[in-house]
Amino acid sequence: MARGGFTLIEVLAAMLLMAIVVPVIARGLSLASLAGEVSQRKAMAARIAEWKLNEAILNGQWNQAGQSGVEIQGGFQFRWTIRNQAWQALAIVNDATTENAMREVAVDVTYNAHGRACLVHVATLVNTLAR
């Protein structure tokens, strides 16, 4: 008479397979969750940087030194700093090399994600001769 069921060897083999596969799957899900969280914070930081850059240019405050602050979004803290510097490109005017009137205005936003400091850098050029 044949009985239905699994042998001890089959049960042990299934348990061994599960012991190998389950931790790998759990680690994969953990990494996917971590990547999603980091990308979400990076997107928030990029929005803050773009917002601060546009605000500084529209208000004409892009050339004021030492602008910085803190924004809280989604329960997370983002530190931002606005700086400007001469753009390093040179212009040739009437066969003479002169410094370009363009300035690079940049916003750096720093934030922490899983114990690591992260940075988002957004920059644009501003023509100092434009009125």
N, C-alpha and C positions, 0 to 999 in steps of 0.2 A: 504494500500500500504506500503510495507516494504522498508525502506531506508537503504543503506549501509553506514557504518561509525562507529565511536567509540563514546561511551557515555562519558560524562564528568568524571565519576568515573574511567572508563578504562584509559583515558588519564592521570588523576592524579596518578593512580596506576603505570603506566609506567614511569612517571616522577619521582616518589618516588624511584622506583627501580633503575633508572639510577643515581639518586642523591646518592644512596648508593654504587652502583657498580663502577662507574667511578673513584671516589677518591681512592678506593682500588686498582684498576688496575693501576692507575697512580703511586701510591706509590710502587707497586710491580715492575713496570718498572724502577723507579728511583733507587730502591735498587739493581736491576740486573745491571744497568749501573754502579753504584758505586762499586759493587763487581768486575766487569770486569776491571774497571780502577785500582783498588787497586792490583788486581792480575797481571796486566800488569806491574805496577811499581815494584812489588815484583820480577817478572821474570827478569826485567832489573837489579835490585840490585843483584840478585843471579848470573847473568852473569858477572857483574863487579867484585863481590867477587871472583868467580872462576878464572877469568882472572888475577886478582892481585895476588892471591895465587899461581897460576901456574907460573906467571912471577917471583915472588920473589924466588921460589924454583929453577927454571931453571937458574936464574942469580946468585944464591948463596947469595942473599941478605936477606934471610929469618931471619938471626940472627942479622940484624942491627936494633937498637932501634929507635923508634920514626918515623916510616914510616907512612905517612898519606897523603891524598890529596883529591881532588874534581874532579869528572867526571860529565860531562854534556851529557846526552843522551835523545833524544826525547824531548828536551826542559826542562827536569827536572834535578835537581841537586842531586847528590849522594856523600856523604862524606864517605871515606873509611879509615880504620886504620888497620895496620898489627901489630900483637904482637906475641911473642912466650913465652912459659913458660915450665918449667919442667913438663913432663908427670908424673902423680902421681902414676903410677903403680910401684911396686917394683919387682926386679928380684932376684931370689935365685941362687947364683953361689957358688959352692963348700961349700954348707951348710951354707953360710953366706948371709945375706940380704944386698944387695947393691942397690944404686940408679940406675934406668934405664937410659940408654944413649939416650932414645927417648925424643924428644921435640915436644910439640904441637904448631903448627903454625896456627894462626887463622886470618881471615879477617872479620872485622865487617863493614857493609855498612849501613849507616843511610840515611833515606829519609823521606819526608813529603808526606802524602796522606790524603787529605781532612782535613787538620788542625791538624793531629795527627802525631807524630814522630813514625816511624817504623824502625825496625832493621832486617837485614839478617846477620846471623852468619855462616861462612863456615870455617871448620878446617880440618887439616890433621896432621899426625905424620911424623917427620923427624928423621932419625937415625944419631946422631952426630958422630958415629964411622965409618960410611960408607964413603968411599973415592971415 
